[in-house]
Amino acid sequence: MKFLPLVWRNLMRRKVRTIFTALSILVAFVLFGVLMGLRGAFTLGIELAGADRLVMIHKVSFIQPLPVAYQARIAATPGVTDVTHASWFGGIYQDERNSFAQMAVEPETFLEIYTEYVLPADQKKAWLADRTGAIVGRGLIEKFGWKIGDRIPLQATIWRKPDNSAWEFTIDGIYDSGKQGTDVNSMFFHYDYLNEARNEEVRDIVGWYTMRVGDPSRAADLANRIDAQFANSAAETKTSTEKAFVQAFANQIGDIGAIMIAILATVLFTILLVSGNTMAQSIRERTNELAVLKTLGFTDGHVLGLVLLESVLLAVVGGALGLGIAWLIILGGDPTGGLLPAFYLPARDVVIGVVLIVALGLVAGALPAWRAGQLKIVDALRRQG
């Protein structure tokens, strides 16, 4: 640490060059932080998916419904401990730009299986007793300024009433997240309300089933046994682990993770070249000074360490500021205005960012540091003579 003042003075010798290099690193890690936040939002639920949960959909397509009568047969299957169902609603609140997820569910079984949704006991009791009631995530409350007791009208795009009137819901509860990254921008309401009020020809169908299994290690075998029960029926099924289901759903818009990683790899490689060139140029300008240091007794290892420290310090200053700015941007909330159910920077990605910062500094300074360490005093003085 006693050499830090010397390293800092060397960095400040060419202030403009150092500042622009640090700014390049800063921009790269702002981009890193924001893209990792977006990646997490687009793949929301994959890592949060319960290991003990299976999801059943129609074998042909996710948009094809399943009979509500399947629930009893699923519940009777050995190995299944709980089962619930959900149906996508697709309503519009005031304006088409107000996009958020709304789902019709069985309140009791839904909350039993999805324990990550935290709801106060009194609000849960009110919701269970209110047929037209709904619970909404904390994010929607903050976005629209809603409160408990508000009546929310939604215009249907899929499930229309016979008289084509708006569906109205009372906000009975506000749920929060029990785990970071859980969606807090959705609305859940009673399936019975939807089923009874929609047209008769589309009653008694659901979107998908979610079930909890007693032994997660046998989930794949249980999924096959469940699907076998409905083979050759009018609505054949496809059951998979919740993680596989969420991954497949996310992949419908492309492999977001691969796209983000490709962009970041390109940016970081470019910054590596810029930083490496900066360090090489700085060492070339100080060849005679390095020779003097060696004359004064600095070993090859000391000189190599000083150059590496200089490179790492430059990367840490720029990278740390970049991650900090990215964190502030993400702290400001969803940049899409509500299209992302959750937008945050996972702690794992922060750690990865820190490792990348240090690695960038070490790799960028490795070759210049090695050359400086191998420098011969006589050759250096002759070159500058």
C-alpha positions in Angstrom: 0.0 0.0 0.0 3.0 2.3 0.5 3.4 2.5 -3.2 -0.1 3.8 -3.9 0.9 7.5 -4.0 3.6 6.7 -6.6 1.1 4.7 -8.7 -1.5 7.4 -8.4 1.0 10.1 -9.5 1.9 8.0 -12.5 -1.8 7.7 -13.5 -2.2 11.4 -13.2 0.8 12.3 -15.3 -1.4 12.1 -18.4 -4.7 13.2 -16.9 -6.7 13.4 -20.1 -5.6 10.0 -21.2 -6.3 8.5 -17.8 -9.7 10.1 -17.5 -10.9 9.0 -20.9 -9.7 5.4 -20.3 -11.4 5.4 -16.9 -14.6 6.7 -18.6 -14.4 3.9 -21.2 -14.3 1.4 -18.4 -17.1 3.2 -16.5 -19.4 3.1 -19.5 -18.6 -0.6 -20.0 -19.6 -1.5 -16.5 -22.7 0.7 -16.5 -23.7 -1.3 -19.5 -22.8 -4.5 -17.7 -25.0 -3.7 -14.7 -28.0 -2.5 -16.7 -27.8 -5.5 -19.1 -27.6 -7.9 -16.2 -30.6 -6.3 -14.6 -32.5 -6.7 -17.9 -31.3 -10.3 -18.3 -32.6 -11.0 -14.9 -36.0 -9.4 -15.6 -36.5 -11.2 -18.9 -35.6 -14.6 -17.3 -37.5 -13.8 -14.2 -38.6 -16.9 -12.4 -36.1 -19.4 -13.8 -33.9 -19.3 -10.8 -36.8 -18.7 -8.4 -38.9 -21.6 -9.8 -39.7 -24.1 -7.1 -37.8 -27.4 -7.3 -40.9 -29.1 -5.9 -43.4 -27.6 -8.4 -44.6 -29.0 -11.7 -46.5 -27.2 -14.4 -49.0 -28.8 -16.8 -50.0 -27.2 -20.1 -51.8 -28.5 -23.2 -49.6 -30.7 -25.3 -50.3 -28.7 -28.5 -49.7 -25.2 -27.2 -49.6 -23.1 -24.1 -52.6 -21.0 -25.3 -54.8 -24.1 -25.6 -57.0 -24.6 -22.5 -57.4 -27.6 -20.3 -60.6 -28.9 -18.6 -61.1 -27.9 -15.0 -62.1 -31.5 -14.4 -58.5 -32.6 -14.7 -57.8 -31.1 -11.2 -59.4 -34.0 -9.3 -57.5 -36.6 -11.2 -54.2 -34.7 -10.7 -54.8 -34.3 -7.0 -55.5 -38.1 -6.7 -52.1 -39.0 -8.3 -49.7 -40.5 -5.8 -46.8 -38.1 -5.3 -48.8 -34.9 -5.8 -49.4 -33.0 -2.5 -51.1 -29.9 -3.7 -52.6 -28.7 -7.1 -53.9 -25.4 -8.3 -54.7 -23.8 -11.7 -54.4 -20.4 -13.3 -55.8 -18.7 -16.4 -54.4 -15.7 -18.3 -57.0 -12.9 -18.4 -55.4 -10.2 -20.7 -57.4 -7.2 -19.7 -56.7 -3.5 -20.4 -56.8 -0.9 -17.7 -57.8 2.5 -19.1 -55.2 2.4 -21.9 -53.5 -0.3 -23.9 -50.1 1.1 -22.7 -51.0 0.0 -19.1 -49.8 -3.5 -19.6 -49.6 -5.9 -16.6 -50.4 -9.5 -16.0 -53.8 -10.5 -14.6 -54.6 -14.1 -13.8 -57.7 -16.0 -12.5 -56.7 -18.4 -9.8 -58.0 -20.5 -6.9 -57.1 -18.3 -4.0 -56.6 -20.9 -1.3 -54.5 -23.4 -3.3 -52.7 -20.6 -5.1 -51.4 -19.0 -1.9 -50.5 -22.5 -0.5 -48.3 -23.4 -3.4 -46.8 -19.9 -4.1 -45.5 -19.1 -0.7 -43.2 -16.3 -2.1 -46.3 -14.1 -2.4 -46.6 -12.5 1.0 -50.1 -11.2 2.0 -51.2 -9.9 5.4 -53.7 -12.3 7.2 -56.5 -9.8 7.3 -56.2 -9.0 3.6 -56.1 -12.7 2.7 -59.3 -13.3 4.7 -61.0 -10.4 2.9 -59.9 -11.7 -0.5 -61.1 -15.2 0.2 -64.5 -13.9 1.1 -64.9 -11.5 -1.8 -65.9 -13.2 -5.1 -65.0 -10.1 -7.2 -62.0 -9.3 -5.1 -58.4 -9.2 -6.3 -54.9 -8.9 -4.8 -52.2 -6.8 -6.6 -48.5 -6.5 -6.3 -46.8 -3.7 -4.5 -45.3 -2.5 -7.9 -48.8 -1.9 -9.3 -49.9 0.0 -6.2 -46.9 2.4 -6.6 -47.4 2.7 -10.4 -51.1 3.5 -10.4 -51.6 4.9 -6.9 -54.2 2.3 -6.0 -55.3 1.5 -2.5 -57.2 -1.1 -0.6 -60.9 -0.9 -1.5 -60.5 0.7 -4.9 -62.7 -0.7 -7.7 -60.6 -1.5 -10.8 -62.4 -1.8 -14.2 -60.7 -4.0 -16.9 -61.8 -4.2 -20.5 -61.4 -7.8 -21.6 -59.5 -8.7 -24.8 -59.9 -12.5 -24.5 -62.7 -13.4 -22.0 -65.6 -11.1 -22.8 -68.8 -10.9 -20.9 -72.0 -11.7 -22.8 -73.0 -8.0 -22.6 -69.5 -6.9 -23.4 -69.3 -4.8 -20.3 -66.1 -4.2 -18.3 -64.9 -6.5 -15.6 -64.7 -4.8 -12.2 -62.5 -5.9 -9.3 -62.1 -4.7 -5.7 -58.6 -4.5 -4.4 -58.7 -6.6 -1.2 -55.0 -7.1 -0.7 -51.5 -6.0 -1.6 -48.9 -8.7 -1.8 -45.2 -8.3 -1.4 -42.2 -10.4 -2.4 -40.9 -13.0 -0.1 -37.8 -13.4 -2.3 -35.9 -10.8 -4.3 -36.9 -10.9 -7.9 -40.4 -12.2 -7.3 -43.0 -10.5 -9.6 -44.8 -7.7 -7.7 -46.5 -6.3 -10.8 -49.3 -8.8 -11.3 -53.0 -9.0 -10.3 -54.7 -12.2 -9.1 -58.5 -12.7 -8.8 -61.1 -15.5 -8.3 -61.4 -18.0 -11.1 -65.0 -18.6 -10.1 -65.8 -15.0 -10.9 -64.3 -15.4 -14.4 -65.9 -18.8 -15.0 -69.4 -17.8 -14.1 -69.5 -14.5 -15.9 -68.0 -15.4 -19.3 -69.8 -17.0 -22.2 -71.2 -20.5 -21.6 -69.3 -22.2 -24.4 -65.9 -21.3 -22.8 -66.7 -22.2 -19.2 -65.0 -24.8 -17.0 -61.6 -24.5 -18.7 -58.3 -23.3 -17.3 -55.0 -22.2 -18.7 -52.5 -24.4 -16.8 -52.1 -26.4 -13.7 -49.3 -26.1 -11.0 -48.7 -28.9 -8.6 -46.4 -29.5 -5.7 -44.7 -32.8 -5.4 -43.7 -34.7 -2.3 -40.3 -35.9 -3.7 -38.6 -33.4 -6.0 -36.0 -36.0 -7.1 -38.8 -38.0 -8.7 -40.5 -35.0 -10.4 -39.6 -36.2 -13.9 -41.1 -39.6 -13.4 -44.2 -38.1 -11.8 -44.6 -35.8 -14.8 -44.6 -38.7 -17.2 -47.1 -40.6 -15.1 -49.5 -37.6 -15.0 -49.3 -37.1 -18.8 -50.0 -40.8 -19.3 -53.3 -40.4 -17.6 -54.5 -37.9 -20.2 -52.9 -39.6 -23.3 -55.3 -40.0 -26.2 -57.8 -37.7 -24.6 -59.3 -34.6 -26.2 -56.8 -32.4 -24.3 -53.5 -34.2 -24.0 -51.0 -32.7 -21.6 -47.4 -31.8 -21.3 -46.0 -31.6 -17.7 -42.5 -30.4 -16.8 -40.7 -28.9 -13.8 -41.6 -25.2 -13.2 -38.0 -24.2 -14.1 -38.2 -25.9 -17.5 -41.6 -24.3 -18.1 -40.4 -20.8 -17.3 -37.2 -21.3 -19.3 -39.2 -22.4 -22.4 -41.5 -19.5 -22.0 -38.6 -17.0 -21.8 -36.9 -18.6 -24.9 -40.0 -17.7 -27.0 -38.5 -14.2 -27.3 -35.0 -15.6 -27.8 -32.1 -16.6 -25.6 -31.9 -13.4 -23.8 -29.0 -14.6 -21.6 -26.9 -15.5 -24.7 -27.7 -12.2 -26.4 -26.7 -10.1 -23.3 -23.5 -12.1 -22.8 -22.5 -11.7 -26.4 -22.9 -7.9 -26.2 -21.0 -7.7 -23.0 -18.2 -9.9 -24.3 -17.7 -7.6 -27.3 -17.8 -4.5 -25.1 -15.3 -5.8 -22.5 -12.9 -7.1 -25.2 -12.9 -3.7 -26.8 -12.2 -2.0 -23.4 -9.5 -4.6 -22.7 -7.7 -3.5 -25.9 -8.1 0.2 -25.0 -6.8 -0.3 -21.4 -3.9 -2.5 -22.6 -2.9 0.1 -25.1 -3.0 2.8 -22.5 -0.8 0.9 -20.1 1.7 0.0 -22.9 2.0 3.6 -24.0 2.4 4.7 -20.4 5.2 2.2 -19.8 7.0 3.2 -23.0 7.0 6.8 -21.9 8.6 5.9 -18.5 11.2 3.5 -19.6 14.1 5.6 -18.2 12.2 6.0 -14.9 11.8 2.3 -14.5 15.5 1.9 -15.1 16.2 4.4 -12.4 13.9 2.5 -10.0 15.8 -0.7 -10.7 19.1 1.2 -10.2 17.8 2.2 -6.7 17.2 -1.4 -5.8 13.7 -2.2 -7.0 13.6 -5.8 -8.1 12.0 -7.1 -11.3 9.1 -8.3 -9.2 8.6 -4.9 -7.6 8.5 -3.2 -11.0 6.1 -5.8 -12.3 3.8 -5.3 -9.3 3.8 -1.5 -9.6 2.7 -1.7 -13.2 0.0 -4.3 -12.4 -1.2 -2.2 -9.4 -1.5 0.8 -11.7 -3.5 -1.1 -14.2 -5.8 -2.6 -11.6 -6.3 0.8 -9.8 -7.4 2.4 -13.1 -9.9 -0.5 -13.7 -11.2 -0.4 -10.1 -11.9 3.4 -10.2 -13.7 3.2 -13.6 -15.4 -0.1 -12.9 -16.6 0.7 -9.4 -18.1 4.0 -10.5 -19.7 2.2 -13.5 -21.3 -0.5 -11.2 -22.5 2.3 -8.8 -24.2 4.2 -11.6 -25.8 1.1 -12.9 -27.1 0.3 -9.5 -28.6 3.8 -9.2 -30.2 3.4 -12.7 -31.8 0.1 -11.6 -32.8 1.6 -8.3 -34.9 4.1 -10.3 -37.2 1.3 -11.4 -38.4 -0.4 -14.6 -37.2 1.7 -17.6 -39.9 0.2 -19.8 -42.8 1.7 -17.8 -44.1 -1.6 -16.5 -43.3 -4.2 -19.1 -40.8 -5.9 -16.7 -42.2 -7.7 -13.7 -39.0 -7.1 -11.7 -35.9 -5.1 -12.4 -33.0 -5.5 -10.0 -29.3 -6.3 -10.0 -28.7 -9.7 -8.5 -26.0 -9.9 -5.9 -24.3 -12.7 -7.9 -23.9 -10.4 -10.9 -22.4 -7.7 -8.6 -19.8 -10.2 -7.5 -19.2 -11.2 -11.2 -18.8 -7.5 -12.0 -16.2 -7.0 -9.3 -14.3 -10.1 -10.5 -14.4 -8.8 -14.1 -13.1 -5.4 -13.0 -10.0 -6.9 -11.3 -9.5 -9.4 -14.1 -9.7 -6.5 -16.7 -7.0 -4.6 -14.7 -4.7 -7.7 -14.4 -5.1 -8.8 -18.1 -4.7 -5.2 -19.5 -1.5 -4.7 -17.5 0.0 -8.2 -17.7 2.0 -7.7 -20.9 3.3 -4.1 -20.1 4.1 -5.3 -16.6 6.0 -8.3 -17.8 8.0 -6.2 -20.2 8.7 -3.6 -17.5 9.9 -6.4 -15.2 12.2 -7.9 -17.8 13.7 -4.5 -18.7 17.5 -4.3 -18.5 18.9 -1.1 -16.9 21.6 -0.6 -19.5 19.2 -1.2 -22.4 16.6 1.2 -20.9 19.1 4.0 -20.4 20.6 3.5 -23.9 17.1 3.6 -25.4 16.4 6.9 -23.7 19.9 8.4 -24.3 
